[in-house]
Amino acid sequence: MAEAHVELADIVARLRQTGVEFEDVEVKRAAGGLPQNVAETMSAFANSRGGLIILGLDERAGFAPVGVSDPVALRDELAGVARAKLTPALAPVIDAVPFEGVILVLAEIEPLPPLQRPCYVTTRGLYNGAFVRVGDGDQRLTPYEIDRLRENPGQPRWDEEPVSQATAEKDLDRRAVTRLIETASRNSPRSFSGLSEPDALARLGILVPHDGSLVPSLAGLLSVGAYPQQFFPQLMVSLAVYPHEDAGEPGPGGIRFLDSAAVGGTVPTMVTDTIQAAQRSLRRSSRVVGAGRDDYWEIEPEVIREAVVNALMHRDYSPQARGTQIRVELFPDRLTVTSPGGLFGNVRLETLGESGTSSSRNARLSALLQEAGDPFTGRPVAENRGSGISMMISQVRRDTGLVPLFTASLDDFCVTIPRTSLVTPELRAWARRLSRGQEFSEAQISVLALASAGYSVDIALLRRLGPGPSGARRQLSQLRDLGLLQPRRARDDGSYRLAPGLSEIAAKNEARSSPGSGLPERILEALGETDSASREDLQGATGASRSSVINALDDLITSGTVEATAPSRSPNRRYRLARS
């Protein structure tokens, strides 16, 4: 009880400091007994991340304690609501706790496992009585969100639906069909030996029965169709390039987009065309290697490819979502890919990129994309082994010192890929000033950079930056104990943001010079403090992107100021100040 009292005191102090409720805390005065909408709040907490209900505090009076007249009766009534008025029933931990001279009643609501959601107020029914927590309020779940929650325990089959208006003769790409059957026959010869083309296509799920005949399935059209958007105009990718970091801020002359594209076709075609469209607005750099040149993209094509393939393969294809396209948005500091439908199955945000984390919402389409090849290279579109996210994380970390950021709701999933490093010399100096003499790892500095830019940080983010589980916990705790990070919610659930009063670093980062400005001088300064350094070391020391560091090093080597210790393609290549 003493521990609960200490935690309650900390939560109330934060409520008084901010003056508003938190996403995970609901305060009720409860002067006239149990509030009527408490069942809605329980439903919302159970369908979200859980939460705490506090009865006996007055929000209008600055969260002053007013207490409750009969704590035992109120506690029993609250337990009765959880057991008898919600489906499925909840079992919250309910306590009467002394606080500042009065008695408060606390109810801790745990989040329901995804397979048991949604929790709803029984008398209102499923589609009118299910809520979710949004900000400091309870919001009714939409029918679309409820349907997605209900299908999560099973295997959706929207991608297997017949497209009744389509025919194999007119609406399948003959060359793509031939290549797919050849690949399937080569990979599984016993399953496809001796089959006619229609039988092979039926076995692959490209053709499905409808009114006594075989017609293309949705997955079939998306993998080898002539033009799927003839039947589903919004099953496409839209690309927009914005002039500013805020999509709503117009550019010079009121221009909204620097570039835009509507990309259609099959999934293999959309992947290739989206990469090419994005590259029109991405920087490309080169370095001299022997008699030739190596080219480097600001964001590697493989990273964009994985993000777009993931979106097209795992998006929601239910009828309610077929009017929503995948959005690829390019800002000066980041690229985002947003797809309809949240995470599915056993996939969780905190485990993305880890071995064994894979679940296919669209099983038929995923299987076909393992066989269907890129229209130009013949390379399979998808591996479907859960390794693509891990590759994306590793590549972005090598290029920028950061990692992709993932967010998900019931409605959509978004991946954010940084274009350049946020770890500037100014940020490093700021971190050193706040470290109180303690040494920060590169992962911790990257976490501070992301937090200063307004992103949430947690242990999963730290692990993607390199440290193992125990190291990530220790390093996150260090930043929290130094007062640099604070919990995003009233209760510490492991998600943090930059502590108040430190956010001015974000403004400094916005005003920083371009990533290449003064870079040769910063490289020389870094090399002057060591015998030699790798390209990755110099990236970390200067906060510049990989391509910028490579170009600056080439210039310094040409001028005779810096020398390399090994040939350009050697994995042991390092750099040092030239020796006279």
C-alpha positions as CSV (number, residue, x, y, z in Angstrom):
1,M,0.0,0.0,0.0
2,A,2.9,2.4,0.8
3,E,4.3,1.8,-2.7
4,A,0.9,2.5,-4.3
5,H,0.6,5.7,-2.3
6,V,4.0,6.9,-3.6
7,E,3.1,6.2,-7.2
8,L,-0.3,7.9,-6.7
9,A,1.4,11.0,-5.3
10,D,3.7,11.1,-8.3
11,I,0.7,10.8,-10.7
12,V,-1.3,13.5,-9.0
13,A,1.7,15.8,-9.0
14,R,2.0,15.4,-12.8
15,L,-1.7,16.0,-13.2
16,R,-1.4,19.2,-11.2
17,Q,1.7,20.2,-13.2
18,T,0.0,19.8,-16.6
19,G,-3.5,20.8,-15.5
20,V,-5.2,18.1,-17.7
21,E,-5.8,14.4,-17.6
22,F,-3.5,11.9,-19.3
23,E,-4.3,9.2,-21.9
24,D,-3.9,6.6,-19.2
25,V,-5.6,8.3,-16.2
26,E,-9.2,9.2,-15.8
27,V,-10.2,11.4,-12.8
28,K,-13.7,11.5,-11.4
29,R,-15.0,13.6,-8.5
30,A,-17.7,11.0,-7.8
31,A,-19.5,13.2,-5.3
32,G,-22.8,11.7,-6.2
33,G,-21.7,8.1,-6.4
34,L,-20.3,6.1,-9.3
35,P,-20.2,8.2,-12.6
36,Q,-22.5,6.8,-15.3
37,N,-19.8,6.7,-18.0
38,V,-17.3,4.7,-16.0
39,A,-18.1,1.6,-18.1
40,E,-17.1,3.5,-21.2
41,T,-13.8,4.4,-19.7
42,M,-13.2,0.8,-18.6
43,S,-13.9,-0.4,-22.2
44,A,-11.6,2.3,-23.6
45,F,-8.7,1.4,-21.3
46,A,-9.2,-2.3,-22.0
47,N,-9.1,-1.7,-25.8
48,S,-6.0,0.5,-25.5
49,R,-2.9,0.4,-23.3
50,G,-4.7,0.1,-20.0
51,G,-5.2,2.9,-17.5
52,L,-6.0,4.1,-14.0
53,I,-9.4,5.4,-12.8
54,I,-9.1,7.7,-9.7
55,L,-12.4,8.5,-7.9
56,G,-12.3,11.4,-5.4
57,L,-10.2,14.0,-7.1
58,D,-11.7,17.2,-8.4
59,E,-10.2,18.2,-11.8
60,R,-11.9,21.6,-11.9
61,A,-10.3,22.4,-8.5
62,G,-6.8,21.7,-9.7
63,F,-7.1,18.0,-8.9
64,A,-7.7,18.7,-5.3
65,P,-8.7,15.6,-3.1
66,V,-12.3,15.6,-2.1
67,G,-12.6,11.9,-1.2
68,V,-15.6,9.6,-1.5
69,S,-18.3,9.2,1.1
70,D,-18.4,5.4,1.2
71,P,-15.2,3.9,-0.3
72,V,-16.2,0.2,0.3
73,A,-19.6,0.6,-1.4
74,L,-18.0,2.5,-4.3
75,R,-15.3,-0.1,-4.7
76,D,-17.9,-2.9,-4.8
77,E,-20.0,-1.0,-7.3
78,L,-17.0,-0.4,-9.5
79,A,-16.1,-4.1,-9.4
80,G,-19.7,-5.0,-10.3
81,V,-19.6,-2.8,-13.4
82,A,-16.4,-4.5,-14.6
83,R,-17.8,-8.0,-14.1
84,A,-21.5,-7.6,-15.1
85,K,-21.7,-4.7,-17.6
86,L,-18.8,-5.3,-19.9
87,T,-18.2,-8.1,-22.5
88,P,-15.8,-9.7,-22.0
89,A,-15.9,-9.1,-18.2
90,L,-12.9,-7.4,-16.7
91,A,-11.1,-8.0,-13.4
92,P,-9.5,-4.7,-12.4
93,V,-7.4,-4.2,-9.3
94,I,-9.5,-1.9,-7.1
95,D,-8.2,-0.3,-3.9
96,A,-9.3,2.4,-1.4
97,V,-6.2,4.5,-0.7
98,P,-5.6,7.3,1.8
99,F,-4.4,10.5,0.2
100,E,-3.9,13.9,1.6
101,G,-6.4,13.4,4.4
102,V,-9.1,11.7,2.4
103,I,-9.9,8.3,0.9
104,L,-9.7,7.8,-2.9
105,V,-10.8,4.7,-4.9
106,L,-8.4,3.5,-7.6
107,A,-9.1,1.0,-10.3
108,E,-6.3,-0.3,-12.4
109,I,-7.5,-1.6,-15.8
110,E,-5.2,-3.9,-17.7
111,P,-5.2,-3.9,-21.5
112,L,-7.0,-6.9,-23.0
113,P,-4.9,-9.3,-25.2
114,P,-5.6,-8.5,-28.8
115,L,-7.4,-11.8,-29.4
116,Q,-10.0,-10.8,-26.8
117,R,-10.8,-7.3,-28.1
118,P,-13.0,-5.4,-28.4
119,C,-14.4,-5.0,-24.9
120,Y,-17.8,-3.3,-25.0
121,V,-20.6,-2.1,-22.8
122,T,-23.0,-5.1,-23.0
123,T,-26.3,-3.3,-23.0
124,R,-25.2,-1.0,-25.9
125,G,-24.1,-3.9,-28.2
126,L,-20.8,-4.4,-30.0
127,Y,-21.1,-1.7,-32.6
128,N,-22.3,1.0,-30.2
129,G,-20.6,0.2,-26.9
130,A,-16.9,-0.4,-27.7
131,F,-14.6,2.5,-26.9
132,V,-10.9,3.4,-27.3
133,R,-8.8,5.9,-25.4
134,V,-7.8,9.0,-27.5
135,G,-6.0,11.7,-25.6
136,D,-7.7,12.2,-22.3
137,G,-11.1,11.1,-23.6
138,D,-13.1,8.0,-24.6
139,Q,-14.0,7.6,-28.3
140,R,-16.4,5.1,-29.7
141,L,-14.7,2.6,-32.1
142,T,-15.9,2.8,-35.7
143,P,-17.5,-0.3,-37.3
144,Y,-14.3,-0.6,-39.5
145,E,-12.1,-0.7,-36.3
146,I,-14.3,-3.3,-34.7
147,D,-14.3,-5.5,-37.8
148,R,-10.5,-5.4,-37.9
149,L,-10.3,-6.4,-34.2
150,R,-12.7,-9.2,-34.7
151,E,-10.9,-10.7,-37.7
152,N,-7.5,-10.5,-35.9
153,P,-7.8,-14.0,-34.3
154,G,-8.4,-15.7,-37.6
155,Q,-7.1,-15.5,-41.1
156,P,-8.8,-12.9,-43.3
157,R,-9.5,-14.0,-46.9
158,W,-10.3,-10.8,-48.6
159,D,-7.4,-11.3,-51.0
160,E,-9.0,-14.6,-52.1
161,E,-12.3,-13.0,-53.1
162,P,-13.4,-13.5,-56.8
163,V,-13.4,-10.4,-59.0
164,S,-16.6,-11.3,-60.8
165,Q,-16.2,-8.7,-63.6
166,A,-12.7,-9.9,-64.6
167,T,-11.7,-12.7,-66.9
168,A,-8.5,-14.7,-67.2
169,E,-8.3,-14.0,-71.0
170,K,-8.7,-10.2,-70.8
171,D,-7.4,-9.2,-67.4
172,L,-4.3,-11.3,-66.7
173,D,-0.9,-10.4,-68.1
174,R,0.2,-13.3,-70.3
175,R,3.9,-12.9,-69.8
176,A,3.5,-12.5,-66.0
177,V,1.3,-15.6,-65.8
178,T,3.8,-17.6,-67.8
179,R,6.7,-16.5,-65.6
180,L,4.8,-17.3,-62.5
181,I,3.8,-20.8,-63.5
182,E,7.4,-21.5,-64.6
183,T,8.7,-20.3,-61.2
184,A,6.1,-22.3,-59.3
185,S,6.8,-25.5,-61.4
186,R,10.5,-25.1,-60.7
187,N,10.0,-24.6,-57.0
188,S,7.4,-27.3,-56.5
189,P,7.6,-29.6,-59.5
190,R,5.4,-32.4,-58.1
191,S,2.6,-30.1,-57.3
192,F,2.4,-28.6,-60.8
193,S,3.7,-31.4,-63.1
194,G,1.2,-32.1,-65.9
195,L,-1.3,-29.4,-64.9
196,S,-3.0,-27.4,-67.6
197,E,-2.7,-23.6,-67.3
198,P,-6.2,-23.1,-65.8
199,D,-5.6,-25.9,-63.3
200,A,-2.2,-24.4,-62.3
201,L,-3.7,-20.9,-61.9
202,A,-6.5,-22.4,-59.8
203,R,-4.0,-24.2,-57.6
204,L,-2.0,-21.0,-57.1
205,G,-5.2,-19.2,-56.1
206,I,-5.0,-16.8,-59.1
207,L,-8.3,-18.2,-60.4
208,V,-11.2,-19.0,-58.1
209,P,-14.7,-20.4,-58.6
210,H,-17.5,-18.0,-59.2
211,D,-21.0,-18.9,-60.5
212,G,-19.8,-22.1,-62.1
213,S,-16.6,-20.6,-63.8
214,L,-13.1,-19.6,-62.8
215,V,-12.4,-15.8,-62.5
216,P,-9.4,-14.0,-61.2
217,S,-9.1,-13.4,-57.5
218,L,-8.1,-10.1,-56.0
219,A,-4.7,-11.6,-55.1
220,G,-4.4,-12.9,-58.7
221,L,-5.0,-9.4,-60.2
222,L,-2.6,-7.8,-57.8
223,S,0.2,-10.2,-58.6
224,V,-0.2,-10.9,-62.4
225,G,-3.1,-8.7,-63.5
226,A,-3.1,-6.5,-66.6
227,Y,-4.3,-3.4,-64.6
228,P,-6.0,-4.1,-61.2
229,Q,-7.0,-0.5,-60.8
230,Q,-9.6,-1.0,-63.6
231,F,-11.7,-2.7,-60.9
232,F,-10.2,-1.1,-57.8
233,P,-9.1,2.4,-58.6
234,Q,-7.7,3.2,-55.2
235,L,-5.6,0.1,-54.7
236,M,-2.6,2.1,-55.7
237,V,0.3,4.1,-54.3
238,S,0.2,7.9,-54.1
239,L,3.4,9.8,-53.8
240,A,3.8,13.4,-52.6
241,V,6.9,15.5,-52.1
242,Y,6.4,18.4,-49.7
243,P,8.5,21.6,-49.6
244,H,8.5,21.7,-45.8
245,E,8.5,19.4,-42.8
246,D,4.9,20.3,-42.2
247,A,2.7,19.0,-45.0
248,G,0.2,21.8,-44.5
249,E,2.8,24.6,-45.1
250,P,2.9,25.7,-48.7
251,G,6.1,26.4,-50.5
252,P,7.2,29.4,-52.6
253,G,4.3,30.8,-54.6
254,G,1.8,28.7,-52.6
255,I,2.9,25.5,-54.2
256,R,1.7,22.4,-52.2
257,F,3.8,19.7,-53.8
258,L,7.3,19.7,-55.3
259,D,6.4,16.4,-57.1
260,S,3.6,13.9,-57.0
261,A,2.6,10.7,-58.7
262,A,-0.2,8.2,-58.7
263,V,1.3,4.7,-59.2
264,G,-0.8,1.9,-60.4
265,G,-0.4,-1.6,-61.9
266,T,0.4,-4.9,-60.1
267,V,2.3,-5.1,-56.9
268,P,5.6,-5.9,-58.6
269,T,5.1,-2.9,-61.0
270,M,4.0,-0.5,-58.2
271,V,7.1,-1.4,-56.1
272,T,9.5,-0.6,-59.0
273,D,7.6,2.5,-60.1
274,T,7.3,3.9,-56.6
275,I,11.0,3.6,-56.0
276,Q,11.8,5.4,-59.3
277,A,9.3,8.2,-58.5
278,A,10.8,8.7,-55.0
279,Q,14.3,8.8,-56.4
280,R,13.4,11.9,-58.5
281,S,13.5,13.9,-55.3
282,L,16.3,12.1,-53.4
283,R,19.9,13.2,-53.5
284,R,22.4,10.9,-55.2
285,S,26.2,11.1,-54.5
286,S,29.2,9.4,-56.0
287,R,32.8,8.6,-55.1
288,V,35.7,7.6,-57.2
289,V,36.7,3.9,-57.0
290,G,39.6,3.0,-59.2
291,A,38.7,3.9,-62.8
292,G,35.0,4.1,-62.0
293,R,32.5,5.6,-59.6
294,D,30.2,4.2,-56.8
295,D,26.8,5.8,-56.5
296,Y,25.0,6.2,-53.2
297,W,21.4,7.2,-52.6
298,E,20.3,9.4,-49.7
299,I,17.8,6.6,-48.9
300,E,18.9,3.3,-50.3
301,P,16.5,1.8,-52.9
302,E,16.4,-1.5,-50.8
303,V,15.0,0.5,-47.8
304,I,12.2,2.1,-49.9
305,R,11.5,-1.2,-51.5
306,E,11.0,-3.0,-48.2
307,A,8.8,-0.3,-46.9
308,V,6.6,-0.3,-50.0
309,V,6.5,-4.1,-50.4
310,N,5.5,-4.4,-46.7
311,A,2.7,-1.8,-47.2
312,L,1.3,-3.5,-50.4
313,M,1.5,-7.0,-49.0
314,H,0.2,-6.5,-45.5
315,R,-2.3,-3.6,-46.0
316,D,-6.0,-4.2,-45.4
317,Y,-7.9,-5.3,-48.5
318,S,-11.3,-5.6,-46.9
319,P,-14.2,-3.9,-48.7
320,Q,-14.2,-0.9,-46.3
321,A,-10.5,-0.2,-47.0
322,R,-10.5,-0.6,-50.8
323,G,-11.1,3.1,-51.2
324,T,-7.9,4.0,-49.4
325,Q,-4.5,4.1,-51.1
326,I,-1.0,3.7,-49.7
327,R,0.6,7.0,-49.1
328,V,4.3,7.6,-49.7
329,E,5.2,11.1,-48.5
330,L,8.7,12.7,-48.8
331,F,9.6,15.6,-46.6
332,P,12.9,17.5,-46.3
333,D,13.9,15.4,-43.3
334,R,12.0,12.1,-43.7
335,L,10.1,9.6,-45.9
336,T,6.9,8.1,-44.6
337,V,4.9,5.1,-45.9
338,T,1.4,4.7,-44.6
339,S,-0.9,1.8,-45.3
340,P,-4.5,1.1,-44.2
341,G,-5.0,-1.5,-41.5
342,G,-2.9,-1.8,-38.3
343,L,-0.7,-4.6,-37.2
344,F,-2.0,-8.1,-37.7
345,G,-1.7,-11.4,-35.8
346,N,1.3,-11.9,-33.5
347,V,3.2,-8.8,-34.8
348,R,3.8,-6.1,-32.2
349,L,5.5,-2.7,-32.6
350,E,8.0,-3.6,-29.9
351,T,9.1,-6.8,-31.7
352,L,9.3,-5.5,-35.3
353,G,12.6,-6.6,-36.8
354,E,13.2,-9.5,-34.4
355,S,13.5,-13.0,-35.6
356,G,10.2,-14.9,-35.8
357,T,8.1,-11.8,-35.9
358,S,6.0,-12.3,-39.0
359,S,2.3,-12.7,-39.7
360,S,0.5,-12.4,-43.0
361,R,-2.9,-10.7,-43.1
362,N,-3.1,-11.6,-46.8
363,A,-1.8,-15.1,-46.9
364,R,-2.7,-15.8,-50.6
365,L,-1.2,-12.6,-51.9
366,S,2.0,-13.1,-49.7
367,A,2.4,-16.6,-51.2
368,L,2.0,-15.3,-54.7
369,L,4.5,-12.5,-54.2
370,Q,7.1,-15.0,-53.3
371,E,6.7,-16.5,-56.7
372,A,5.9,-13.3,-58.8
373,G,9.0,-11.5,-60.0
374,D,10.0,-8.0,-60.6
375,P,9.0,-7.1,-64.2
376,F,12.6,-6.1,-65.0
377,T,14.9,-8.3,-63.0
378,G,12.7,-11.3,-62.3
379,R,13.6,-11.1,-58.6
380,P,10.9,-12.3,-56.2
381,V,8.9,-9.4,-54.8
382,A,8.8,-10.7,-51.3
383,E,10.6,-13.1,-49.1
384,N,7.8,-13.4,-46.6
385,R,10.3,-14.6,-43.9
386,G,10.2,-11.5,-41.7
387,S,13.8,-10.5,-42.5
388,G,13.0,-7.3,-44.5
389,I,12.3,-5.1,-41.5
390,S,15.6,-6.2,-39.9
391,M,17.5,-5.3,-43.1
392,M,15.8,-1.9,-43.3
393,I,16.7,-1.2,-39.6
394,S,20.4,-2.2,-40.2
395,Q,20.7,-0.2,-43.4
396,V,19.2,3.0,-42.0
397,R,21.4,2.7,-38.9
398,R,24.5,2.5,-41.1
399,D,23.4,5.4,-43.3
400,T,22.2,7.9,-40.6
401,G,23.0,6.5,-37.2
402,L,19.2,6.4,-36.6
403,V,16.6,3.7,-37.3
404,P,13.2,3.6,-39.0
405,L,10.3,4.6,-36.6
406,F,7.1,2.6,-36.6
407,T,3.6,3.7,-35.5
408,A,0.3,1.8,-35.7
409,S,-3.3,2.3,-34.8
410,L,-6.4,0.2,-35.6
411,D,-6.7,2.2,-38.8
412,D,-3.2,2.3,-40.3
413,F,0.5,1.5,-40.0
414,C,3.3,4.0,-40.8
415,V,7.0,3.7,-41.1
416,T,9.1,6.9,-41.0
417,I,12.6,6.8,-42.5
418,P,15.0,9.6,-41.7
419,R,16.7,11.2,-44.7
420,T,19.8,12.5,-42.8
421,S,21.2,12.1,-39.3
422,L,19.8,14.3,-36.5
423,V,23.0,13.8,-34.5
424,T,24.7,17.1,-35.2
425,P,27.8,18.5,-33.4
426,E,25.4,20.9,-31.7
427,L,23.4,18.1,-30.3
428,R,26.4,16.2,-29.2
429,A,27.6,19.3,-27.3
430,W,24.2,19.7,-25.8
431,A,24.2,16.1,-24.7
432,R,27.6,16.4,-23.1
433,R,26.5,19.5,-21.1
434,L,23.6,17.5,-19.7
435,S,25.5,14.3,-19.0
436,R,26.9,15.4,-15.6
437,G,30.2,13.8,-16.5
438,Q,28.7,10.5,-17.5
439,E,29.5,9.0,-20.9
440,F,26.7,8.4,-23.4
441,S,26.7,5.7,-26.0
442,E,26.0,6.4,-29.7
443,A,22.6,4.8,-29.2
444,Q,21.8,7.1,-26.3
445,I,22.8,10.2,-28.3
446,S,20.6,9.0,-31.2
447,V,17.7,8.5,-28.7
448,L,18.2,12.1,-27.5
449,A,18.3,13.3,-31.1
450,L,15.0,11.6,-31.9
451,A,13.4,12.8,-28.6
452,S,14.5,16.4,-29.4
453,A,12.7,16.1,-32.7
454,G,9.5,15.2,-31.0
455,Y,9.5,11.4,-31.4
456,S,8.5,8.9,-28.7
457,V,11.4,6.7,-27.5
458,D,11.3,3.3,-25.7
459,I,13.4,0.3,-25.1
460,A,12.5,-1.3,-28.5
461,L,13.9,1.8,-30.2
462,L,17.2,1.6,-28.2
463,R,17.5,-2.1,-29.0
464,R,17.2,-1.4,-32.7
465,L,20.0,1.1,-32.3
466,G,22.4,-1.7,-31.3
467,P,22.4,-2.5,-27.5
468,G,21.1,-5.9,-26.3
469,P,18.1,-6.1,-23.9
470,S,19.9,-5.5,-20.7
471,G,22.1,-2.8,-22.2
472,A,19.1,-1.0,-23.6
473,R,17.3,-1.1,-20.3
474,R,20.3,0.3,-18.5
475,Q,20.9,3.1,-21.0
476,L,17.3,4.1,-21.1
477,S,17.2,4.2,-17.3
478,Q,20.3,6.4,-17.3
479,L,18.7,9.0,-19.5
480,R,15.5,8.9,-17.4
481,D,17.4,9.1,-14.1
482,L,19.3,12.2,-15.4
483,G,16.0,13.9,-16.0
484,L,16.5,14.0,-19.8
485,L,13.5,11.8,-20.5
486,Q,10.1,11.6,-18.9
487,P,7.2,9.1,-19.3
488,R,4.7,10.1,-22.0
489,R,1.8,9.0,-19.8
490,A,1.0,9.4,-16.1
491,R,2.0,5.9,-15.4
492,D,5.5,4.9,-16.5
493,D,4.8,2.3,-19.2
494,G,8.2,2.5,-20.9
495,S,7.4,5.2,-23.5
496,Y,9.3,8.5,-23.1
497,R,9.6,12.0,-24.5
498,L,12.1,14.8,-24.0
499,A,11.7,16.3,-20.5
500,P,10.1,19.8,-20.4
501,G,12.5,22.6,-20.6
502,L,14.9,20.7,-22.9
503,S,12.9,21.1,-26.1
504,E,14.9,24.2,-27.3
505,I,17.4,21.7,-28.8
506,A,14.7,20.9,-31.5
507,A,14.7,24.6,-32.5
508,K,18.5,24.5,-32.7
509,N,18.4,21.5,-34.9
510,E,15.9,23.1,-37.2
511,A,18.3,26.1,-37.6
512,R,21.4,24.0,-38.1
513,S,23.4,24.3,-41.2
514,S,23.1,21.8,-44.0
515,P,24.6,18.3,-43.4
516,G,27.6,19.0,-45.6
517,S,28.4,22.5,-44.3
518,G,31.9,22.7,-42.8
519,L,32.1,18.9,-43.0
520,P,35.8,18.7,-44.1
521,E,36.8,20.7,-41.1
522,R,34.8,18.5,-38.8
523,I,36.3,15.4,-40.3
524,L,39.8,16.8,-39.8
525,E,39.0,17.7,-36.2
526,A,37.8,14.2,-35.6
527,L,40.9,12.6,-37.2
528,G,43.1,14.9,-35.1
529,E,41.8,13.2,-32.0
530,T,42.7,9.6,-33.0
531,D,45.2,7.6,-34.9
532,S,42.6,6.5,-37.5
533,A,38.9,6.2,-38.0
534,S,36.4,4.3,-40.1
535,R,33.8,5.9,-42.3
536,E,31.2,4.9,-39.7
537,D,33.3,6.5,-37.0
538,L,33.4,9.8,-38.9
539,Q,29.7,9.6,-39.6
540,G,29.0,9.4,-35.9
541,A,31.5,12.1,-35.0
542,T,30.2,14.6,-37.5
543,G,26.5,13.8,-37.6
544,A,26.6,13.8,-41.4
545,S,25.1,11.2,-43.8
546,R,27.1,8.4,-45.4
547,S,27.2,10.0,-48.8
548,S,28.3,13.4,-47.4
549,V,31.2,11.8,-45.5
550,I,32.3,9.8,-48.5
551,N,32.3,12.9,-50.8
552,A,34.2,14.9,-48.2
553,L,36.8,12.2,-47.7
554,D,37.3,11.9,-51.4
555,D,38.1,15.6,-51.6
556,L,40.4,15.5,-48.6
557,I,42.3,12.5,-50.1
558,T,42.6,14.2,-53.4
559,S,44.0,17.3,-51.7
560,G,46.6,15.2,-49.8
561,T,45.2,16.2,-46.4
562,V,43.9,12.7,-45.5
563,E,45.0,9.3,-46.5
564,A,43.3,5.9,-46.6
565,T,44.9,2.8,-44.9
566,A,43.5,0.2,-47.4
567,P,42.0,0.0,-50.9
568,S,38.5,1.5,-51.4
569,R,36.6,-1.9,-51.4
570,S,38.5,-3.3,-48.4
571,P,36.3,-3.9,-45.3
572,N,39.4,-2.8,-43.2
573,R,39.6,0.7,-44.9
574,R,40.2,3.5,-42.4
575,Y,41.3,7.1,-42.7
576,R,44.0,9.2,-41.0
577,L,45.6,12.6,-41.3
578,A,48.2,12.4,-44.1
579,R,51.8,11.8,-42.8
580,S,54.5,14.1,-44.3
